[in-house]
Amino acid sequence: MHTLLAERNTRWYLAGRMLSTFGDRTFLFAAAIWVRVLSGSNAQAGLTFFFLLAPSLVAAPVAGVIADRCRRRPLLVVANLVTAATLLALLAVHGPGQVWLIDVVMVAYGAEGALLSAASSALLVTVVPGEQLGSANGLLSTVSEGMRLFFPLVGAGLFALAGGHVVALLDAATLVAAVGTLLALRVEEPAPAPRAESWRRVTTAGARHLWQTPALRHLLLWLLPLISTIGFFETGIFALVTDQLHRPATYIGIFVSLQGLGALAGAPTAGSAMRRLGETRLAAAGVALVAAGATLLFAGTRLAGDSALAGIVAGALAIGFGVPWLLVGATTLVQRRSPLALQGRVDAAFGMLFGGLQSSSIALGAGLVAAFGYALPLGILTAGAWVSAAGLLFGEPRPRGAAVGAGSDGITDPATGITEPGEAVNPTCTATPELPPD
């Protein structure tokens, strides 16, 4: 960690990401409360998150293209300022008649967030030395999980004290402050080379790279069983708490807090663990921890009283600890295996695929719980998680022409730009064509 923070550019980059994450975490929960207070409708409050998520998924392919067709730092400066200006529209909200305006702002916020995510991920690869990517992603995960645990409460409290306008202004201020950290960076980004390609080929380049790179294809395929069922938690845990433990639904907050505590313990260790295990095995270990936690939750459906409660507590902590390992391993692997010219589109494709699957699994999980109760979906989730863990750990592609180095999983072929298992190369040093032909 000391080595990571010794770099001036890294400190400024991380400071900006922390500021914007703080603003997001504070605002988003408060926005849903604001809609609930104005409309009196729980359904409308819940739709606030739909208006945020749906546009981010739809806009992801275009956001990835923009992030790869522009210098990332000036793009982020403009995107942060535009997002801050968008939030100022909420100053016109004064009653139930303007709830629609909050929804419109959330749609814009989600689309702008897709662009910010793609460009930020691509800039990270430029700013942070390749050997420090895992530590940087681990630190960002620690900050994100810590803020997810505490700052929704800050947003709710600030809303109660000062109202939605102040929360929106605070988020806008953090975005402007993040612009200051971007301007403080001393980084030279080469101008993206113009390419005469069809729109279909440009927008699908990130997805094609994920599929055509063996290590990334391996990661995607074996994560599918977990990601396709992970949304079963959303409704299954509510049913487990209310029907099995006979506690009020508000007790779900305790489960979320336990997950957050587990994540705060797991995220700081991800970087050092990755140096020993490599990216793929770190992700596999994270999935195995999620699978163990899901097993404990499923066991809770067969127990009663204190035994069920103990299983749920242990399961929540295990899941919380494992998720940062999964995310840091997967994110770092994707970053290291992707040429700089493709970073934005690869990030967008990866996020769109798994965001869409997770959203679909939430809806499917709700239907399964309604039809069959909570035990079946939790059982399916447990099985899916163990399949993913086993596939990632034992089905890893064999290296071609190089040994796997500690903390790395791939080498880049300078003739094709495709990375194969072996010794990792920092994508910022990979001068390769954008993508091999179909």
Secondary structure, DSSP 8 states (H G I E B T S, - for coil): -HHHHHSHHHHHHHHHHHHHHHHHHHHHHHHHHHHHHHH--HHHHHHHHHHHHHHHHHHHHHHHHHHHHS-HHHHHHHHHHHHHHHHHGGGG--SGGGHHHHHHHHHHHHHHHHHHHHHHHHHHHHHS-GGGHHHHHHHHHHHHHHHHHHHHHHHHHHHHHH-HHHHHHHHHHHHHHHHHHHHH--------------HHHHHTHHHHHHHHSHHHHHHHHHHHHHHTTTTHHHHHHHHIIIIIS---GGGHHHHHHHHHHHHHHHGGGHHHHHHHH-HHHHHHHHHHHHHHHHHHHHHHTT--HHHHHHHHHHHHHHHHHHHHHHHHHHHHHHHHTS-GGGHHHHHHHHHHHHHHHHHHHHHHHHHHHHHH-SHHHHHHHHHHHHHHHHHHHHS----SSS---TT--EEE-TTT--EEESS---GGG----S----
